[in-house]
Amino acid sequence: MPTARFIVSGRVQGVCYRASAREQALALGLAGHAKNRRDGSVEVLAGGTAQALAALERWLQQGPPAARVETVSREDVPEQDLHGFHTG
């Protein structure tokens, strides 16, 4: 199953971004994680169908209402055995 790592920068910490990303990913049938990075960005690793990853990428560019997303970068990575969707 395709897997991608997204790095989201802007006002994305302290605004429920990770929890909202988890909800969106689960609704799309994706597995992976969303976690804060020390530089203030959020990393989202997700595996699933190409269509679901594209839909998640579109959502990440907006995020929840309190977020202000500046950039979303995507890196396709080797497939991983992901289960559930975690925040950390």
N, CA, C and O atoms as a Tinker XYZ file with bonds, in Angstrom:
   352  protein
     1  N      0.843000   -1.174000    0.000000    73     2
     2  CA     0.000000    0.000000    0.000000    64     1     3
     3  C      0.889000    1.238000    0.000000    63     2     4     5
     4  O      1.868000    1.286000    0.746000    81     3
     5  N      0.580000    2.224000   -0.803000    73     3     6
     6  CA     1.392000    3.442000   -0.858000    64     5     7
     7  C      1.493000    4.111000    0.512000    63     6     8     9
     8  O      0.545000    4.102000    1.298000    81     7
     9  N      2.658000    4.688000    0.776000    73     7    10
    10  CA     2.905000    5.372000    2.044000    64     9    11
    11  C      3.559000    6.714000    1.751000    63    10    12    13
    12  O      4.424000    6.816000    0.881000    81    11
    13  N      3.141000    7.746000    2.484000    73    11    14
    14  CA     3.707000    9.085000    2.280000    64    13    15
    15  C      3.933000    9.755000    3.627000    63    14    16    17
    16  O      3.197000    9.532000    4.588000    81    15
    17  N      4.970000   10.582000    3.669000    73    15    18
    18  CA     5.263000   11.415000    4.842000    64    17    19
    19  C      5.011000   12.864000    4.442000    63    18    20    21
    20  O      5.536000   13.355000    3.443000    81    19
    21  N      4.202000   13.527000    5.242000    73    19    22
    22  CA     3.887000   14.933000    5.022000    64    21    23
    23  C      4.485000   15.741000    6.167000    63    22    24    25
    24  O      4.407000   15.331000    7.325000    81    23
    25  N      5.077000   16.882000    5.851000    73    23    26
    26  CA     5.535000   17.832000    6.853000    64    25    27
    27  C      4.708000   19.096000    6.655000    63    26    28    29
    28  O      4.729000   19.713000    5.590000    81    27
    29  N      3.978000   19.465000    7.709000    73    27    30
    30  CA     3.054000   20.595000    7.644000    64    29    31
    31  C      3.590000   21.703000    8.539000    63    30    32    33
    32  O      3.822000   21.490000    9.729000    81    31
    33  N      3.784000   22.885000    7.966000    73    31    34
    34  CA     4.299000   24.000000    8.761000    64    33    35
    35  C      3.294000   25.136000    8.781000    63    34    36    37
    36  O      2.385000   25.211000    7.954000    81    35
    37  N      3.483000   26.006000    9.740000    73    35    38
    38  CA     2.583000   27.129000    9.965000    64    37    39
    39  C      2.125000   27.087000   11.407000    63    38    40    41
    40  O      2.848000   26.617000   12.286000    81    39
    41  N      0.926000   27.578000   11.646000    73    39    42
    42  CA     0.349000   27.495000   13.000000    64    41    43
    43  C     -0.409000   26.171000   13.087000    63    42    44    45
    44  O     -1.619000   26.117000   12.866000    81    43
    45  N      0.330000   25.098000   13.417000    73    43    46
    46  CA    -0.233000   23.751000   13.390000    64    45    47
    47  C     -0.047000   23.003000   14.715000    63    46    48    49
    48  O     -0.435000   21.840000   14.826000    81    47
    49  N      0.535000   23.650000   15.701000    73    47    50
    50  CA     0.631000   23.049000   17.023000    64    49    51
    51  C     -0.229000   23.852000   17.983000    63    50    52    53
    52  O     -0.281000   25.080000   17.915000    81    51
    53  N     -0.908000   23.136000   18.884000    73    51    54
    54  CA    -1.773000   23.800000   19.848000    64    53    55
    55  C     -3.124000   24.215000   19.286000    63    54    56    57
    56  O     -3.828000   25.024000   19.891000    81    55
    57  N     -3.491000   23.662000   18.128000    73    55    58
    58  CA    -4.766000   24.012000   17.490000    64    57    59
    59  C     -5.561000   22.758000   17.103000    63    58    60    61
    60  O     -6.410000   22.809000   16.214000    81    59
    61  N     -5.283000   21.642000   17.770000    73    59    62
    62  CA    -5.950000   20.356000   17.506000    64    61    63
    63  C     -5.650000   19.802000   16.113000    63    62    64    65
    64  O     -6.448000   19.046000   15.561000    81    63
    65  N     -4.508000   20.175000   15.550000    73    63    66
    66  CA    -4.177000   19.717000   14.203000    64    65    67
    67  C     -3.988000   18.207000   14.154000    63    66    68    69
    68  O     -4.542000   17.542000   13.278000    81    67
    69  N     -3.208000   17.656000   15.091000    73    67    70
    70  CA    -2.936000   16.214000   15.076000    64    69    71
    71  C     -4.213000   15.404000   15.265000    63    70    72    73
    72  O     -4.447000   14.439000   14.538000    81    71
    73  N     -5.038000   15.788000   16.233000    73    71    74
    74  CA    -6.282000   15.051000   16.481000    64    73    75
    75  C     -7.210000   15.131000   15.271000    63    74    76    77
    76  O     -7.846000   14.141000   14.908000    81    75
    77  N     -7.287000   16.288000   14.659000    73    75    78
    78  CA    -8.132000   16.456000   13.481000    64    77    79
    79  C     -7.577000   15.662000   12.303000    63    78    80    81
    80  O     -8.343000   15.074000   11.539000    81    79
    81  N     -6.256000   15.639000   12.148000    73    79    82
    82  CA    -5.637000   14.852000   11.081000    64    81    83
    83  C     -5.921000   13.370000   11.292000    63    82    84    85
    84  O     -6.163000   12.638000   10.332000    81    83
    85  N     -5.891000   12.928000   12.548000    73    83    86
    86  CA    -6.204000   11.533000   12.863000    64    85    87
    87  C     -7.629000   11.206000   12.452000    63    86    88    89
    88  O     -7.865000   10.186000   11.805000    81    87
    89  N     -8.576000   12.047000   12.814000    73    87    90
    90  CA    -9.978000   11.822000   12.445000    64    89    91
    91  C    -10.139000   11.732000   10.933000    63    90    92    93
    92  O    -10.828000   10.848000   10.423000    81    91
    93  N     -9.502000   12.648000   10.230000    73    91    94
    94  CA    -9.603000   12.666000    8.767000    64    93    95
    95  C     -8.976000   11.411000    8.169000    63    94    96    97
    96  O     -9.550000   10.796000    7.271000    81    95
    97  N     -7.794000   11.029000    8.666000    73    95    98
    98  CA    -7.110000    9.840000    8.145000    64    97    99
    99  C     -7.940000    8.581000    8.372000    63    98   100   101
   100  O     -8.066000    7.747000    7.476000    81    99
   101  N     -8.500000    8.444000    9.563000    73    99   102
   102  CA    -9.330000    7.270000    9.851000    64   101   103
   103  C    -10.567000    7.241000    8.961000    63   102   104   105
   104  O    -10.967000    6.176000    8.493000    81   103
   105  N    -11.173000    8.394000    8.725000    73   103   106
   106  CA   -12.344000    8.464000    7.850000    64   105   107
   107  C    -11.999000    8.047000    6.427000    63   106   108   109
   108  O    -12.851000    7.540000    5.697000    81   107
   109  N    -10.738000    8.262000    6.033000    73   107   110
   110  CA   -10.283000    7.900000    4.692000    64   109   111
   111  C     -9.724000    6.480000    4.627000    63   110   112   113
   112  O     -9.318000    6.021000    3.559000    81   111
   113  N     -9.701000    5.784000    5.765000    73   111   114
   114  CA    -9.190000    4.416000    5.790000    64   113   115
   115  C     -7.680000    4.321000    5.801000    63   114   116   117
   116  O     -7.120000    3.306000    5.386000    81   115
   117  N     -7.008000    5.371000    6.274000    73   115   118
   118  CA    -5.546000    5.399000    6.309000    64   117   119
   119  C     -5.027000    4.963000    7.673000    63   118   120   121
   120  O     -5.722000    5.085000    8.682000    81   119
   121  N     -3.806000    4.458000    7.693000    73   119   122
   122  CA    -3.117000    4.104000    8.931000    64   121   123
   123  C     -1.854000    4.947000    9.017000    63   122   124   125
   124  O     -1.342000    5.407000    7.996000    81   123
   125  N     -1.344000    5.155000   10.243000    73   123   126
   126  CA    -0.103000    5.908000   10.393000    64   125   127
   127  C     -0.055000    6.675000   11.685000    63   126   128   129
   128  O     -0.518000    6.201000   12.722000    81   127
   129  N      0.518000    7.885000   11.620000    73   127   130
   130  CA     0.623000    8.724000   12.818000    64   129   131
   131  C      0.724000   10.197000   12.443000    63   130   132   133
   132  O      1.039000   10.554000   11.308000    81   131
   133  N      0.446000   11.035000   13.431000    73   131   134
   134  CA     0.677000   12.479000   13.333000    64   133   135
   135  C      1.395000   12.876000   14.602000    63   134   136   137
   136  O      0.939000   12.563000   15.702000    81   135
   137  N      2.530000   13.573000   14.459000    73   135   138
   138  CA     3.276000   13.966000   15.656000    64   137   139
   139  C      3.894000   15.342000   15.476000    63   138   140   141
   140  O      4.252000   15.756000   14.373000    81   139
   141  N      4.005000   16.037000   16.607000    73   139   142
   142  CA     4.662000   17.347000   16.615000    64   141   143
   143  C      6.151000   17.170000   16.427000    63   142   144   145
   144  O      6.740000   16.190000   16.883000    81   143
   145  N      6.747000   18.124000   15.754000    73   143   146
   146  CA     8.206000   18.152000   15.604000    64   145   147
   147  C      8.736000   19.340000   16.388000    63   146   148   149
   148  O      8.012000   20.302000   16.645000    81   147
   149  N      9.982000   19.266000   16.759000    73   147   150
   150  CA    10.595000   20.315000   17.579000    64   149   151
   151  C     10.586000   21.681000   16.916000    63   150   152   153
   152  O     10.577000   22.703000   17.602000    81   151
   153  N     10.588000   21.709000   15.591000    73   151   154
   154  CA    10.640000   22.990000   14.884000    64   153   155
   155  C      9.269000   23.661000   14.757000    63   154   156   157
   156  O      9.149000   24.702000   14.110000    81   155
   157  N      8.233000   23.073000   15.370000    73   155   158
   158  CA     6.897000   23.661000   15.323000    64   157   159
   159  C      6.010000   23.115000   14.225000    63   158   160   161
   160  O      4.836000   23.477000   14.135000    81   159
   161  N      6.558000   22.248000   13.389000    73   159   162
   162  CA     5.760000   21.638000   12.333000    64   161   163
   163  C      5.134000   20.338000   12.836000    63   162   164   165
   164  O      5.402000   19.900000   13.955000    81   163
   165  N      4.304000   19.735000   12.001000    73   163   166
   166  CA     3.689000   18.448000   12.308000    64   165   167
   167  C      4.065000   17.473000   11.203000    63   166   168   169
   168  O      3.996000   17.802000   10.019000    81   167
   169  N      4.465000   16.267000   11.602000    73   167   170
   170  CA     4.741000   15.194000   10.650000    64   169   171
   171  C      3.560000   14.254000   10.624000    63   170   172   173
   172  O      3.079000   13.821000   11.672000    81   171
   173  N      3.086000   13.933000    9.424000    73   171   174
   174  CA     2.013000   12.961000    9.247000    64   173   175
   175  C      2.554000   11.867000    8.336000    63   174   176   177
   176  O      2.954000   12.126000    7.201000    81   175
   177  N      2.560000   10.647000    8.849000    73   175   178
   178  CA     2.941000    9.478000    8.059000    64   177   179
   179  C      1.674000    8.687000    7.841000    63   178   180   181
   180  O      0.982000    8.354000    8.803000    81   179
   181  N      1.351000    8.376000    6.589000    73   179   182
   182  CA     0.091000    7.697000    6.301000    64   181   183
   183  C      0.273000    6.679000    5.195000    63   182   184   185
   184  O      1.025000    6.885000    4.242000    81   183
   185  N     -0.438000    5.574000    5.351000    73   183   186
   186  CA    -0.419000    4.531000    4.337000    64   185   187
   187  C     -1.840000    4.147000    3.980000    63   186   188   189
   188  O     -2.702000    4.038000    4.852000    81   187
   189  N     -2.079000    3.945000    2.700000    73   187   190
   190  CA    -3.411000    3.571000    2.220000    64   189   191
   191  C     -3.449000    3.670000    0.711000    63   190   192   193
   192  O     -2.413000    3.587000    0.051000    81   191
   193  N     -4.622000    3.843000    0.170000    73   191   194
   194  CA    -4.734000    3.948000   -1.281000    64   193   195
   195  C     -4.202000    5.300000   -1.753000    63   194   196   197
   196  O     -4.137000    6.263000   -0.989000    81   195
   197  N     -3.832000    5.345000   -3.009000    73   195   198
   198  CA    -3.341000    6.600000   -3.586000    64   197   199
   199  C     -4.417000    7.679000   -3.525000    63   198   200   201
   200  O     -4.110000    8.846000   -3.281000    81   199
   201  N     -5.673000    7.299000   -3.745000    73   199   202
   202  CA    -6.769000    8.272000   -3.691000    64   201   203
   203  C     -6.943000    8.830000   -2.284000    63   202   204   205
   204  O     -7.154000   10.030000   -2.113000    81   203
   205  N     -6.856000    7.962000   -1.275000    73   203   206
   206  CA    -7.017000    8.407000    0.109000    64   205   207
   207  C     -5.866000    9.317000    0.516000    63   206   208   209
   208  O     -6.078000   10.303000    1.222000    81   207
   209  N     -4.645000    8.998000    0.077000    73   207   210
   210  CA    -3.500000    9.856000    0.394000    64   209   211
   211  C     -3.656000   11.225000   -0.259000    63   210   212   213
   212  O     -3.319000   12.243000    0.347000    81   211
   213  N     -4.163000   11.258000   -1.481000    73   211   214
   214  CA    -4.384000   12.538000   -2.163000    64   213   215
   215  C     -5.448000   13.355000   -1.433000    63   214   216   217
   216  O     -5.315000   14.571000   -1.299000    81   215
   217  N     -6.496000   12.693000   -0.965000    73   215   218
   218  CA    -7.549000   13.392000   -0.221000    64   217   219
   219  C     -6.998000   13.926000    1.103000    63   218   220   221
   220  O     -7.322000   15.045000    1.500000    81   219
   221  N     -6.170000   13.136000    1.787000    73   219   222
   222  CA    -5.564000   13.602000    3.032000    64   221   223
   223  C     -4.665000   14.799000    2.767000    63   222   224   225
   224  O     -4.678000   15.763000    3.533000    81   223
   225  N     -3.893000   14.751000    1.706000    73   223   226
   226  CA    -3.006000   15.873000    1.374000    64   225   227
   227  C     -3.805000   17.156000    1.161000    63   226   228   229
   228  O     -3.399000   18.226000    1.614000    81   227
   229  N     -4.931000   17.049000    0.479000    73   227   230
   230  CA    -5.783000   18.229000    0.279000    64   229   231
   231  C     -6.280000   18.754000    1.622000    63   230   232   233
   232  O     -6.285000   19.963000    1.857000    81   231
   233  N     -6.702000   17.841000    2.508000    73   231   234
   234  CA    -7.183000   18.262000    3.829000    64   233   235
   235  C     -6.055000   18.898000    4.635000    63   234   236   237
   236  O     -6.272000   19.914000    5.296000    81   235
   237  N     -4.862000   18.325000    4.591000    73   235   238
   238  CA    -3.728000   18.860000    5.359000    64   237   239
   239  C     -3.416000   20.303000    4.979000    63   238   240   241
   240  O     -2.939000   21.072000    5.814000    81   239
   241  N     -3.675000   20.671000    3.750000    73   239   242
   242  CA    -3.406000   22.031000    3.299000    64   241   243
   243  C     -4.332000   23.049000    3.948000    63   242   244   245
   244  O     -4.026000   24.241000    3.964000    81   243
   245  N     -5.456000   22.595000    4.481000    73   243   246
   246  CA    -6.394000   23.469000    5.185000    64   245   247
   247  C     -6.305000   23.256000    6.689000    63   246   248   249
   248  O     -6.130000   24.209000    7.448000    81   247
   249  N     -6.425000   22.001000    7.117000    73   247   250
   250  CA    -6.394000   21.670000    8.539000    64   249   251
   251  C     -7.661000   22.109000    9.245000    63   250   252   253
   252  O     -8.626000   22.519000    8.600000    81   251
   253  N     -7.662000   22.024000   10.576000    73   251   254
   254  CA    -8.829000   22.441000   11.349000    64   253   255
   255  C     -8.972000   23.965000   11.335000    63   254   256   257
   256  O     -8.045000   24.665000   10.928000    81   255
   257  N    -10.124000   24.486000   11.775000    73   255   258
   258  CA   -10.387000   25.932000   11.678000    64   257   259
   259  C     -9.336000   26.839000   12.324000    63   258   260   261
   260  O     -9.053000   27.910000   11.786000    81   259
   261  N     -8.751000   26.447000   13.455000    73   259   262
   262  CA    -7.801000   27.323000   14.149000    64   261   263
   263  C     -6.401000   27.291000   13.543000    63   262   264   265
   264  O     -5.561000   28.116000   13.902000    81   263
   265  N     -6.135000   26.363000   12.640000    73   263   266
   266  CA    -4.802000   26.239000   12.041000    64   265   267
   267  C     -4.599000   27.263000   10.936000    63   266   268   269
   268  O     -5.551000   27.711000   10.296000    81   267
   269  N     -3.343000   27.623000   10.725000    73   267   270
   270  CA    -2.937000   28.433000    9.576000    64   269   271
   271  C     -1.784000   27.703000    8.899000    63   270   272   273
   272  O     -0.626000   27.856000    9.289000    81   271
   273  N     -2.102000   26.925000    7.902000    73   271   274
   274  CA    -1.100000   26.120000    7.212000    64   273   275
   275  C     -0.350000   26.994000    6.219000    63   274   276   277
   276  O     -0.953000   27.687000    5.400000    81   275
   277  N      0.977000   26.950000    6.306000    73   275   278
   278  CA     1.813000   27.691000    5.359000    64   277   279
   279  C      2.293000   26.782000    4.234000    63   278   280   281
   280  O      2.180000   27.133000    3.060000    81   279
   281  N      2.826000   25.617000    4.587000    73   279   282
   282  CA     3.317000   24.688000    3.564000    64   281   283
   283  C      3.018000   23.251000    3.968000    63   282   284   285
   284  O      2.952000   22.912000    5.150000    81   283
   285  N      2.841000   22.426000    2.954000    73   283   286
   286  CA     2.736000   20.978000    3.134000    64   285   287
   287  C      3.688000   20.353000    2.125000    63   286   288   289
   288  O      3.522000   20.519000    0.917000    81   287
   289  N      4.684000   19.634000    2.628000    73   287   290
   290  CA     5.578000   18.916000    1.722000    64   289   291
   291  C      5.259000   17.433000    1.815000    63   290   292   293
   292  O      4.896000   16.929000    2.877000    81   291
   293  N      5.396000   16.751000    0.703000    73   291   294
   294  CA     5.089000   15.311000    0.646000    64   293   295
   295  C      6.297000   14.557000    0.136000    63   294   296   297
   296  O      6.952000   14.965000   -0.823000    81   295
   297  N      6.579000   13.446000    0.801000    73   295   298
   298  CA     7.638000   12.534000    0.368000    64   297   299
   299  C      7.031000   11.139000    0.333000    63   298   300   301
   300  O      6.572000   10.635000    1.358000    81   299
   301  N      7.025000   10.518000   -0.834000    73   299   302
   302  CA     6.577000    9.136000   -0.914000    64   301   303
   303  C      7.705000    8.269000   -0.377000    63   302   304   305
   304  O      8.858000    8.419000   -0.782000    81   303
   305  N      7.375000    7.366000    0.533000    73   303   306
   306  CA     8.368000    6.539000    1.208000    64   305   307
   307  C      8.051000    5.075000    0.957000    63   306   308   309
   308  O      6.945000    4.745000    0.531000    81   307
   309  N      9.025000    4.179000    1.222000    73   307   310
   310  CA     8.742000    2.753000    1.043000    64   309   311
   311  C      7.545000    2.323000    1.891000    63   310   312   313
   312  O      7.315000    2.847000    2.981000    81   311
   313  N      6.800000    1.370000    1.371000    73   311   314
   314  CA     5.626000    0.883000    2.086000    64   313   315
   315  C      6.009000    0.389000    3.473000    63   314   316   317
   316  O      7.067000   -0.211000    3.663000    81   315
   317  N      5.137000    0.648000    4.437000    73   315   318
   318  CA     5.362000    0.227000    5.812000    64   317   319
   319  C      4.131000   -0.509000    6.307000    63   318   320   321
   320  O      3.028000   -0.295000    5.803000    81   319
   321  N      4.319000   -1.371000    7.288000    73   319   322
   322  CA     3.218000   -2.121000    7.884000    64   321   323
   323  C      2.624000   -1.272000    8.994000    63   322   324   325
   324  O      3.039000   -1.384000   10.148000    81   323
   325  N      1.658000   -0.426000    8.663000    73   323   326
   326  CA     1.057000    0.504000    9.610000    64   325   327
   327  C     -0.294000   -0.020000   10.069000    63   326   328   329
   328  O     -1.042000   -0.612000    9.291000    81   327
   329  N     -0.600000    0.206000   11.349000    73   327   330
   330  CA    -1.875000   -0.212000   11.928000    64   329   331
   331  C     -2.446000    0.925000   12.750000    63   330   332   333
   332  O     -1.731000    1.545000   13.537000    81   331
   333  N     -3.724000    1.202000   12.575000    73   331   334
   334  CA    -4.346000    2.282000   13.336000    64   333   335
   335  C     -3.781000    3.618000   12.933000    63   334   336   337
   336  O     -2.997000    3.709000   11.988000    81   335
   337  N     -4.173000    4.653000   13.640000    73   335   338
   338  CA    -3.623000    5.982000   13.409000    64   337   339
   339  C     -3.407000    6.639000   14.755000    63   338   340   341
   340  O     -4.355000    6.867000   15.507000    81   339
   341  N     -2.161000    6.940000   15.052000    73   339   342
   342  CA    -1.769000    7.424000   16.382000    64   341   343
   343  C     -1.312000    8.870000   16.352000    63   342   344   345
   344  O     -0.846000    9.357000   15.322000    81   343
   345  N     -1.442000    9.550000   17.462000    73   343   346
   346  CA    -0.873000   10.883000   17.618000    64   345   347
   347  C      0.134000   10.807000   18.739000    63   346   348   349
   348  O     -0.023000   10.043000   19.691000    81   347
   349  N      1.162000   11.604000   18.613000    73   347   350
   350  CA     2.185000   11.566000   19.652000    64   349   351
   351  C      3.101000   12.737000   19.567000    63   350   352
   352  O      4.024000   12.858000   20.372000    81   351
